[in-house]
C-alpha cells in the first residue's frame, strides 16, 4: 500500500443507527476509519466516534459527505412520570437525533508501523 500523508485528524461522533452507512461510504471513498462505540448523555442512545486521519486537502470532501450522511431527524420519546394510583398515558417529547459532532485537529506527526 502506498504511503499516505496524514496531517489532520477528524473525530466525528455520529448516531449509532447512521454509523454503518457512514463507515461503508467513507471506506468506499478511500478514507481510513477507526470506530469507537459509546453512549450519548441525556438520551442514553448508542453513538459511534469515528477517528479519520487524512490529508487536509481531502477535508472539504469529508465534511461534505458527513453533512449528507448524518442528517438530523425528529424522534418522539416518552417522558417517564411517577404518578400514584392513576393510569396515565406517557407524555411524548419531540427531540432531534442524528447529525454529527465534528472536531478537526492538526497532526504534528503520523507514523504507521
N, CA, C and O atoms as CSV, one atom per row, in Angstrom:
chain,resi,resn,atom,element,x,y,z
A,1,UNK,N,N,0.838,-1.169,0.000
A,1,UNK,CA,C,0.000,0.000,0.000
A,1,UNK,C,C,0.884,1.233,0.000
A,1,UNK,O,O,1.888,1.270,0.710
A,2,UNK,N,N,0.528,2.245,-0.786
A,2,UNK,CA,C,1.321,3.463,-0.851
A,2,UNK,C,C,1.236,4.255,0.436
A,2,UNK,O,O,0.290,4.119,1.212
A,3,UNK,N,N,2.253,5.093,0.647
A,3,UNK,CA,C,2.254,5.923,1.825
A,3,UNK,C,C,1.264,7.051,1.645
A,3,UNK,O,O,1.157,7.636,0.568
A,4,UNK,N,N,0.547,7.347,2.698
A,4,UNK,CA,C,-0.401,8.450,2.639
A,4,UNK,C,C,0.035,9.535,3.600
A,4,UNK,O,O,0.596,9.258,4.660
A,5,UNK,N,N,-0.227,10.766,3.219
A,5,UNK,CA,C,0.094,11.885,4.090
A,5,UNK,C,C,-1.092,12.130,5.011
A,5,UNK,O,O,-2.222,12.303,4.554
A,6,UNK,N,N,-0.826,12.144,6.309
A,6,UNK,CA,C,-1.863,12.435,7.287
A,6,UNK,C,C,-1.403,13.646,8.080
A,6,UNK,O,O,-0.427,13.575,8.827
A,7,UNK,N,N,-2.109,14.756,7.916
A,7,UNK,CA,C,-1.763,15.939,8.675
A,7,UNK,C,C,-2.964,16.522,9.420
A,7,UNK,O,O,-2.869,17.583,10.037
A,8,UNK,N,N,-4.109,15.806,9.354
A,8,UNK,CA,C,-5.264,16.184,10.147
A,8,UNK,C,C,-5.976,14.932,10.647
A,8,UNK,O,O,-5.977,13.884,10.002
A,9,UNK,N,N,-6.577,15.085,11.818
A,9,UNK,CA,C,-7.377,14.020,12.405
A,9,UNK,C,C,-8.773,14.569,12.635
A,9,UNK,O,O,-8.946,15.595,13.294
A,10,UNK,N,N,-9.758,13.890,12.094
A,10,UNK,CA,C,-11.155,14.266,12.296
A,10,UNK,C,C,-11.763,13.265,13.274
A,10,UNK,O,O,-11.665,12.052,13.088
A,11,UNK,N,N,-12.386,13.796,14.308
A,11,UNK,CA,C,-13.148,12.972,15.246
A,11,UNK,C,C,-14.607,13.339,15.018
A,11,UNK,O,O,-15.022,14.465,15.296
A,12,UNK,N,N,-15.379,12.394,14.516
A,12,UNK,CA,C,-16.793,12.636,14.214
A,12,UNK,C,C,-17.634,11.684,15.057
A,12,UNK,O,O,-17.501,10.466,14.942
A,13,UNK,N,N,-18.488,12.232,15.893
A,13,UNK,CA,C,-19.398,11.415,16.694
A,13,UNK,C,C,-20.753,11.432,16.002
A,13,UNK,O,O,-21.352,12.489,15.802
A,14,UNK,N,N,-21.226,10.240,15.639
A,14,UNK,CA,C,-22.466,10.103,14.877
A,14,UNK,C,C,-23.414,9.161,15.600
A,14,UNK,O,O,-22.994,8.388,16.461
A,15,UNK,N,N,-24.692,9.223,15.250
A,15,UNK,CA,C,-25.695,8.327,15.828
A,15,UNK,C,C,-25.385,6.884,15.434
A,15,UNK,O,O,-24.991,6.604,14.302
A,16,UNK,N,N,-25.569,5.986,16.378
A,16,UNK,CA,C,-25.285,4.580,16.129
A,16,UNK,C,C,-26.030,4.026,14.935
A,16,UNK,O,O,-25.489,3.204,14.196
A,17,UNK,N,N,-27.275,4.464,14.731
A,17,UNK,CA,C,-28.077,3.992,13.606
A,17,UNK,C,C,-27.578,4.466,12.256
A,17,UNK,O,O,-27.891,3.862,11.231
A,18,UNK,N,N,-26.803,5.542,12.245
A,18,UNK,CA,C,-26.274,6.083,10.994
A,18,UNK,C,C,-24.846,5.626,10.733
A,18,UNK,O,O,-24.343,5.779,9.620
A,19,UNK,N,N,-24.194,5.075,11.731
A,19,UNK,CA,C,-22.765,4.774,11.640
A,19,UNK,C,C,-22.411,3.779,10.536
A,19,UNK,O,O,-21.409,3.966,9.846
A,20,UNK,N,N,-23.196,2.745,10.357
A,20,UNK,CA,C,-22.883,1.728,9.357
A,20,UNK,C,C,-22.787,2.303,7.953
A,20,UNK,O,O,-21.830,2.029,7.228
A,21,UNK,N,N,-23.783,3.102,7.568
A,21,UNK,CA,C,-23.769,3.719,6.239
A,21,UNK,C,C,-22.618,4.709,6.091
A,21,UNK,O,O,-21.988,4.788,5.036
A,22,UNK,N,N,-22.345,5.469,7.162
A,22,UNK,CA,C,-21.260,6.445,7.119
A,22,UNK,C,C,-19.921,5.736,6.906
A,22,UNK,O,O,-19.148,6.112,6.026
A,23,UNK,N,N,-19.656,4.724,7.703
A,23,UNK,CA,C,-18.379,3.997,7.605
A,23,UNK,C,C,-18.237,3.349,6.237
A,23,UNK,O,O,-17.188,3.458,5.600
A,24,UNK,N,N,-19.277,2.681,5.788
A,24,UNK,CA,C,-19.234,1.991,4.488
A,24,UNK,C,C,-18.916,2.990,3.360
A,24,UNK,O,O,-18.071,2.717,2.508
A,25,UNK,N,N,-19.589,4.131,3.361
A,25,UNK,CA,C,-19.372,5.131,2.319
A,25,UNK,C,C,-17.963,5.703,2.379
A,25,UNK,O,O,-17.303,5.839,1.349
A,26,UNK,N,N,-17.500,6.039,3.577
A,26,UNK,CA,C,-16.168,6.630,3.713
A,26,UNK,C,C,-15.070,5.656,3.295
A,26,UNK,O,O,-14.103,6.057,2.648
A,27,UNK,N,N,-15.208,4.394,3.654
A,27,UNK,CA,C,-14.214,3.388,3.261
A,27,UNK,C,C,-14.219,3.216,1.742
A,27,UNK,O,O,-13.156,3.111,1.130
A,28,UNK,N,N,-15.408,3.186,1.126
A,28,UNK,CA,C,-15.501,3.080,-0.335
A,28,UNK,C,C,-14.814,4.254,-1.023
A,28,UNK,O,O,-14.313,4.117,-2.138
A,29,UNK,N,N,-14.789,5.422,-0.351
A,29,UNK,CA,C,-14.180,6.616,-0.928
A,29,UNK,C,C,-12.716,6.783,-0.521
A,29,UNK,O,O,-12.116,7.832,-0.754
A,30,UNK,N,N,-12.143,5.733,0.091
A,30,UNK,CA,C,-10.712,5.732,0.374
A,30,UNK,C,C,-10.282,6.331,1.692
A,30,UNK,O,O,-9.090,6.562,1.897
A,31,UNK,N,N,-11.215,6.592,2.595
A,31,UNK,CA,C,-10.851,7.091,3.919
A,31,UNK,C,C,-10.577,5.905,4.842
A,31,UNK,O,O,-11.216,4.858,4.739
A,32,UNK,N,N,-9.626,6.089,5.736
A,32,UNK,CA,C,-9.350,5.086,6.757
A,32,UNK,C,C,-10.072,5.508,8.022
A,32,UNK,O,O,-9.886,6.624,8.506
A,33,UNK,N,N,-10.901,4.611,8.562
A,33,UNK,CA,C,-11.787,4.958,9.666
A,33,UNK,C,C,-11.594,3.969,10.811
A,33,UNK,O,O,-11.580,2.757,10.599
A,34,UNK,N,N,-11.445,4.497,12.025
A,34,UNK,CA,C,-11.440,3.678,13.234
A,34,UNK,C,C,-12.712,3.992,13.996
A,34,UNK,O,O,-13.039,5.159,14.214
A,35,UNK,N,N,-13.435,2.949,14.404
A,35,UNK,CA,C,-14.736,3.087,15.068
A,35,UNK,C,C,-14.579,2.854,16.565
A,35,UNK,O,O,-13.944,1.888,16.989
A,36,UNK,N,N,-15.168,3.756,17.371
A,36,UNK,CA,C,-15.204,3.594,18.818
A,36,UNK,C,C,-16.662,3.732,19.247
A,36,UNK,O,O,-17.262,4.793,19.075
A,37,UNK,N,N,-17.233,2.665,19.803
A,37,UNK,CA,C,-18.627,2.701,20.247
A,37,UNK,C,C,-18.735,3.412,21.590
A,37,UNK,O,O,-17.852,3.305,22.441
A,38,UNK,N,N,-19.850,4.148,21.762
A,38,UNK,CA,C,-20.084,4.854,23.018
A,38,UNK,C,C,-21.579,5.048,23.201
A,38,UNK,O,O,-22.381,4.553,22.409
A,39,UNK,N,N,-21.950,5.773,24.252
A,39,UNK,CA,C,-23.345,6.085,24.528
A,39,UNK,C,C,-23.451,7.570,24.791
A,39,UNK,O,O,-22.614,8.154,25.478
A,40,UNK,N,N,-24.501,8.185,24.232
A,40,UNK,CA,C,-24.672,9.620,24.440
A,40,UNK,C,C,-25.212,9.895,25.829
A,40,UNK,O,O,-25.696,8.991,26.510
A,41,UNK,N,N,-25.129,11.131,26.239
A,41,UNK,CA,C,-25.501,11.536,27.589
A,41,UNK,C,C,-26.975,11.448,27.910
A,41,UNK,O,O,-27.423,10.448,28.471
A,42,UNK,N,N,-27.738,12.469,27.570
A,42,UNK,CA,C,-29.109,12.615,28.027
A,42,UNK,C,C,-30.031,11.483,27.571
A,42,UNK,O,O,-30.787,10.944,28.379
A,43,UNK,N,N,-29.979,11.120,26.309
A,43,UNK,CA,C,-30.902,10.121,25.774
A,43,UNK,C,C,-30.400,8.691,25.937
A,43,UNK,O,O,-31.143,7.745,25.675
A,44,UNK,N,N,-29.160,8.519,26.364
A,44,UNK,CA,C,-28.569,7.193,26.530
A,44,UNK,C,C,-28.694,6.351,25.272
A,44,UNK,O,O,-28.994,5.159,25.339
A,45,UNK,N,N,-28.463,6.976,24.127
A,45,UNK,CA,C,-28.527,6.268,22.856
A,45,UNK,C,C,-27.126,5.919,22.391
A,45,UNK,O,O,-26.149,6.577,22.748
A,46,UNK,N,N,-27.050,4.877,21.593
A,46,UNK,CA,C,-25.760,4.458,21.055
A,46,UNK,C,C,-25.209,5.523,20.117
A,46,UNK,O,O,-25.924,6.041,19.259
A,47,UNK,N,N,-23.951,5.838,20.287
A,47,UNK,CA,C,-23.251,6.730,19.370
A,47,UNK,C,C,-21.955,6.047,18.973
A,47,UNK,O,O,-21.511,5.100,19.622
A,48,UNK,N,N,-21.363,6.535,17.912
A,48,UNK,CA,C,-20.097,5.996,17.432
A,48,UNK,C,C,-19.179,7.172,17.159
A,48,UNK,O,O,-19.555,8.112,16.458
A,49,UNK,N,N,-17.975,7.121,17.711
A,49,UNK,CA,C,-16.966,8.134,17.392
A,49,UNK,C,C,-16.048,7.544,16.335
A,49,UNK,O,O,-15.512,6.447,16.498
A,50,UNK,N,N,-15.875,8.283,15.257
A,50,UNK,CA,C,-15.032,7.852,14.153
A,50,UNK,C,C,-13.746,8.662,14.173
A,50,UNK,O,O,-13.787,9.891,14.228
A,51,UNK,N,N,-12.616,7.991,14.131
A,51,UNK,CA,C,-11.315,8.639,14.019
A,51,UNK,C,C,-10.884,8.497,12.571
A,51,UNK,O,O,-10.745,7.385,12.060
A,52,UNK,N,N,-10.671,9.634,11.911
A,52,UNK,CA,C,-10.364,9.622,10.480
A,52,UNK,C,C,-9.116,10.467,10.259
A,52,UNK,O,O,-9.152,11.689,10.406
A,53,UNK,N,N,-8.012,9.814,9.905
A,53,UNK,CA,C,-6.780,10.518,9.585
A,53,UNK,C,C,-6.739,10.794,8.090
A,53,UNK,O,O,-7.031,9.907,7.287
A,54,UNK,N,N,-6.370,12.044,7.699
A,54,UNK,CA,C,-6.396,12.372,6.286
A,54,UNK,C,C,-5.480,13.541,5.977
A,54,UNK,O,O,-5.007,14.243,6.871
A,55,UNK,N,N,-5.247,13.729,4.702
A,55,UNK,CA,C,-4.545,14.901,4.198
A,55,UNK,C,C,-5.551,16.047,4.179
A,55,UNK,O,O,-6.689,15.868,3.745
A,56,UNK,N,N,-5.137,17.217,4.646
A,56,UNK,CA,C,-6.069,18.352,4.757
A,56,UNK,C,C,-6.722,18.726,3.427
A,56,UNK,O,O,-7.776,19.361,3.425
A,57,UNK,N,N,-6.131,18.353,2.312
A,57,UNK,CA,C,-6.736,18.638,1.010
A,57,UNK,C,C,-8.058,17.887,0.834
A,57,UNK,O,O,-8.914,18.315,0.060
A,58,UNK,N,N,-8.227,16.773,1.545
A,58,UNK,CA,C,-9.459,15.978,1.434
A,58,UNK,C,C,-10.523,16.383,2.448
A,58,UNK,O,O,-11.638,15.861,2.420
A,59,UNK,N,N,-10.183,17.320,3.351
A,59,UNK,CA,C,-11.121,17.706,4.411
A,59,UNK,C,C,-12.446,18.243,3.871
A,59,UNK,O,O,-13.489,17.813,4.362
A,60,UNK,N,N,-12.478,19.148,2.897
A,60,UNK,CA,C,-13.777,19.633,2.398
A,60,UNK,C,C,-14.673,18.500,1.882
A,60,UNK,O,O,-15.883,18.510,2.112
A,61,UNK,N,N,-14.079,17.529,1.186
A,61,UNK,CA,C,-14.863,16.393,0.690
A,61,UNK,C,C,-15.436,15.590,1.857
A,61,UNK,O,O,-16.612,15.227,1.850
A,62,UNK,N,N,-14.597,15.315,2.858
A,62,UNK,CA,C,-15.055,14.545,4.018
A,62,UNK,C,C,-16.189,15.272,4.733
A,62,UNK,O,O,-17.200,14.652,5.063
A,63,UNK,N,N,-16.044,16.559,4.978
A,63,UNK,CA,C,-17.091,17.311,5.680
A,63,UNK,C,C,-18.390,17.325,4.884
A,63,UNK,O,O,-19.471,17.235,5.465
A,64,UNK,N,N,-18.297,17.436,3.583
A,64,UNK,CA,C,-19.488,17.376,2.740
A,64,UNK,C,C,-20.197,16.039,2.845
A,64,UNK,O,O,-21.424,15.986,2.930
A,65,UNK,N,N,-19.428,14.960,2.840
A,65,UNK,CA,C,-20.034,13.620,2.956
A,65,UNK,C,C,-20.690,13.443,4.318
A,65,UNK,O,O,-21.780,12.879,4.409
A,66,UNK,N,N,-20.037,13.918,5.382
A,66,UNK,CA,C,-20.628,13.796,6.718
A,66,UNK,C,C,-21.926,14.600,6.817
A,66,UNK,O,O,-22.886,14.146,7.440
A,67,UNK,N,N,-21.963,15.786,6.210
A,67,UNK,CA,C,-23.199,16.587,6.212
A,67,UNK,C,C,-24.334,15.849,5.493
A,67,UNK,O,O,-25.483,15.882,5.932
A,68,UNK,N,N,-23.999,15.192,4.397
A,68,UNK,CA,C,-25.001,14.458,3.624
A,68,UNK,C,C,-25.479,13.206,4.353
A,68,UNK,O,O,-26.676,12.922,4.377
A,69,UNK,N,N,-24.556,12.459,4.945
A,69,UNK,CA,C,-24.873,11.164,5.538
A,69,UNK,C,C,-25.426,11.240,6.960
A,69,UNK,O,O,-26.079,10.300,7.414
A,70,UNK,N,N,-25.179,12.324,7.658
A,70,UNK,CA,C,-25.542,12.423,9.083
A,70,UNK,C,C,-26.595,13.497,9.324
A,70,UNK,O,O,-26.441,14.329,10.219
A,71,UNK,N,N,-27.623,13.485,8.563
A,71,UNK,CA,C,-28.671,14.483,8.731
A,71,UNK,C,C,-29.444,14.214,10.031
A,71,UNK,O,O,-29.773,13.069,10.341
A,72,UNK,N,N,-29.728,15.284,10.785
A,72,UNK,CA,C,-30.561,15.103,11.979
A,72,UNK,C,C,-32.000,14.783,11.588
A,72,UNK,O,O,-32.461,15.158,10.510
A,73,UNK,N,N,-32.694,14.090,12.472
A,73,UNK,CA,C,-34.096,13.781,12.237
A,73,UNK,C,C,-34.847,13.871,13.563
A,73,UNK,O,O,-34.245,13.835,14.636
A,74,UNK,N,N,-36.169,13.989,13.473
A,74,UNK,CA,C,-37.017,14.150,14.654
A,74,UNK,C,C,-37.460,12.791,15.158
A,74,UNK,O,O,-37.789,11.892,14.385
A,75,UNK,N,N,-37.458,12.669,16.477
A,75,UNK,CA,C,-37.907,11.431,17.110
A,75,UNK,C,C,-38.757,11.816,18.320
A,75,UNK,O,O,-38.517,12.846,18.950
A,76,UNK,N,N,-39.733,11.001,18.638
A,76,UNK,CA,C,-40.585,11.240,19.801
A,76,UNK,C,C,-40.230,10.225,20.870
A,76,UNK,O,O,-40.182,9.021,20.615
A,77,UNK,N,N,-39.981,10.732,22.083
A,77,UNK,CA,C,-39.585,9.879,23.194
A,77,UNK,C,C,-40.571,10.033,24.338
A,77,UNK,O,O,-41.059,11.135,24.590
A,78,UNK,N,N,-40.875,8.931,25.041
A,78,UNK,CA,C,-41.789,9.042,26.189
A,78,UNK,C,C,-41.081,9.696,27.375
A,78,UNK,O,O,-39.897,9.465,27.620
A,79,UNK,N,N,-41.828,10.508,28.095
A,79,UNK,CA,C,-41.335,11.108,29.332
A,79,UNK,C,C,-41.871,10.245,30.463
A,79,UNK,O,O,-43.080,10.035,30.564
A,80,UNK,N,N,-41.002,9.755,31.298
A,80,UNK,CA,C,-41.411,8.877,32.400
A,80,UNK,C,C,-41.772,9.720,33.619
A,80,UNK,O,O,-40.931,10.427,34.177
A,81,UNK,N,N,-43.043,9.630,34.021
A,81,UNK,CA,C,-43.525,10.355,35.187
A,81,UNK,C,C,-43.968,9.353,36.237
A,81,UNK,O,O,-44.531,8.307,35.914
A,82,UNK,N,N,-43.713,9.675,37.480
A,82,UNK,CA,C,-44.187,8.852,38.588
A,82,UNK,C,C,-45.552,9.382,39.019
A,82,UNK,O,O,-45.646,10.474,39.579
A,83,UNK,N,N,-46.603,8.617,38.763
A,83,UNK,CA,C,-47.950,9.017,39.165
A,83,UNK,C,C,-48.534,7.863,39.962
A,83,UNK,O,O,-48.586,6.733,39.477
A,84,UNK,N,N,-48.972,8.143,41.182
A,84,UNK,CA,C,-49.505,7.081,42.024
A,84,UNK,C,C,-50.996,6.900,41.777
A,84,UNK,O,O,-51.736,7.868,41.605
A,85,UNK,N,N,-51.406,5.679,41.764
A,85,UNK,CA,C,-52.807,5.289,41.694
A,85,UNK,C,C,-53.552,5.847,40.480
A,85,UNK,O,O,-54.756,6.088,40.568
A,86,UNK,N,N,-52.901,6.049,39.401
A,86,UNK,CA,C,-53.600,6.558,38.221
A,86,UNK,C,C,-52.961,5.962,36.974
A,86,UNK,O,O,-51.749,5.758,36.902
A,87,UNK,N,N,-53.817,5.693,35.997
A,87,UNK,CA,C,-53.309,5.247,34.719
A,87,UNK,C,C,-53.204,6.466,33.822
A,87,UNK,O,O,-54.206,7.102,33.494
A,88,UNK,N,N,-52.001,6.776,33.437
A,88,UNK,CA,C,-51.773,7.977,32.644
A,88,UNK,C,C,-50.980,7.590,31.409
A,88,UNK,O,O,-49.997,6.853,31.487
A,89,UNK,N,N,-51.422,8.100,30.271
A,89,UNK,CA,C,-50.653,7.885,29.047
A,89,UNK,C,C,-49.332,8.634,29.193
A,89,UNK,O,O,-49.327,9.786,29.627
A,90,UNK,N,N,-48.220,8.010,28.841
A,90,UNK,CA,C,-46.955,8.737,28.946
A,90,UNK,C,C,-46.931,9.919,27.977
A,90,UNK,O,O,-47.382,9.822,26.835
A,91,UNK,N,N,-46.396,11.026,28.462
A,91,UNK,CA,C,-46.239,12.192,27.594
A,91,UNK,C,C,-45.076,11.937,26.648
A,91,UNK,O,O,-44.103,11.272,27.003
A,92,UNK,N,N,-45.190,12.475,25.442
A,92,UNK,CA,C,-44.125,12.323,24.456
A,92,UNK,C,C,-43.475,13.681,24.221
A,92,UNK,O,O,-44.158,14.704,24.170
A,93,UNK,N,N,-42.171,13.687,24.080
A,93,UNK,CA,C,-41.475,14.912,23.728
A,93,UNK,C,C,-40.799,14.718,22.381
A,93,UNK,O,O,-40.364,13.621,22.032
A,94,UNK,N,N,-40.723,15.798,21.647
A,94,UNK,CA,C,-40.075,15.780,20.342
A,94,UNK,C,C,-38.614,16.178,20.533
A,94,UNK,O,O,-38.314,17.160,21.213
A,95,UNK,N,N,-37.711,15.412,19.930
A,95,UNK,CA,C,-36.293,15.724,20.049
A,95,UNK,C,C,-35.584,15.476,18.720
A,95,UNK,O,O,-36.030,14.665,17.909
A,96,UNK,N,N,-34.500,16.169,18.514
A,96,UNK,CA,C,-33.671,15.967,17.324
A,96,UNK,C,C,-32.581,14.944,17.654
A,96,UNK,O,O,-31.888,15.075,18.663
A,97,UNK,N,N,-32.434,13.942,16.816
A,97,UNK,CA,C,-31.364,12.953,16.953
A,97,UNK,C,C,-30.634,12.861,15.617
A,97,UNK,O,O,-31.055,13.456,14.625
A,98,UNK,N,N,-29.561,12.126,15.605
A,98,UNK,CA,C,-28.770,12.014,14.388
A,98,UNK,C,C,-27.812,13.182,14.296
A,98,UNK,O,O,-27.462,13.789,15.308
A,99,UNK,N,N,-27.394,13.491,13.102
A,99,UNK,CA,C,-26.418,14.561,12.930
A,99,UNK,C,C,-25.035,14.076,13.338
A,99,UNK,O,O,-24.821,12.882,13.549
A,100,UNK,N,N,-24.113,14.999,13.446
A,100,UNK,CA,C,-22.745,14.648,13.821
A,100,UNK,C,C,-22.107,15.810,14.571
A,100,UNK,O,O,-22.409,16.978,14.324
A,101,UNK,N,N,-21.230,15.459,15.482
A,101,UNK,CA,C,-20.367,16.441,16.136
A,101,UNK,C,C,-18.969,16.178,15.609
A,101,UNK,O,O,-18.466,15.059,15.700
A,102,UNK,N,N,-18.336,17.215,15.052
A,102,UNK,CA,C,-17.082,17.016,14.325
A,102,UNK,C,C,-15.990,17.905,14.905
A,102,UNK,O,O,-16.179,19.108,15.079
A,103,UNK,N,N,-14.842,17.295,15.200
A,103,UNK,CA,C,-13.650,18.012,15.634
A,103,UNK,C,C,-12.561,17.770,14.591
A,103,UNK,O,O,-12.390,16.647,14.118
A,104,UNK,N,N,-11.830,18.815,14.237
A,104,UNK,CA,C,-10.716,18.687,13.299
A,104,UNK,C,C,-9.455,19.134,14.025
A,104,UNK,O,O,-9.369,20.265,14.503
A,105,UNK,N,N,-8.473,18.232,14.103
A,105,UNK,CA,C,-7.227,18.506,14.806
A,105,UNK,C,C,-6.058,18.412,13.843
A,105,UNK,O,O,-6.044,17.549,12.966
A,106,UNK,N,N,-5.089,19.280,13.995
A,106,UNK,CA,C,-3.868,19.177,13.217
A,106,UNK,C,C,-2.991,18.063,13.791
A,106,UNK,O,O,-2.916,17.888,15.007
A,107,UNK,N,N,-2.340,17.325,12.920
A,107,UNK,CA,C,-1.467,16.224,13.334
A,107,UNK,C,C,-0.019,16.662,13.124
A,107,UNK,O,O,0.402,16.965,12.007
A,108,UNK,N,N,0.720,16.687,14.211
A,108,UNK,CA,C,2.116,17.086,14.134
A,108,UNK,C,C,2.970,15.971,13.554
A,108,UNK,O,O,3.917,16.229,12.811
A,109,UNK,N,N,2.634,14.730,13.895
A,109,UNK,CA,C,3.429,13.594,13.424
A,109,UNK,C,C,2.515,12.398,13.255
A,109,UNK,O,O,1.645,12.143,14.088
A,110,UNK,N,N,2.719,11.661,12.162
A,110,UNK,CA,C,1.947,10.457,11.897
A,110,UNK,C,C,2.897,9.355,11.481
A,110,UNK,O,O,3.705,9.537,10.571
A,111,UNK,N,N,2.805,8.224,12.134
A,111,UNK,CA,C,3.597,7.036,11.768
A,111,UNK,C,C,2.683,5.835,11.738
A,111,UNK,O,O,1.787,5.690,12.570
A,112,UNK,N,N,2.921,4.988,10.778
A,112,UNK,CA,C,2.189,3.734,10.701
A,112,UNK,C,C,3.220,2.632,10.730
A,112,UNK,O,O,4.033,2.522,9.812
A,113,UNK,N,N,3.203,1.802,11.781
A,113,UNK,CA,C,4.198,0.742,11.929
A,113,UNK,C,C,3.579,-0.615,11.854
A,113,UNK,O,O,4.281,-1.621,11.960
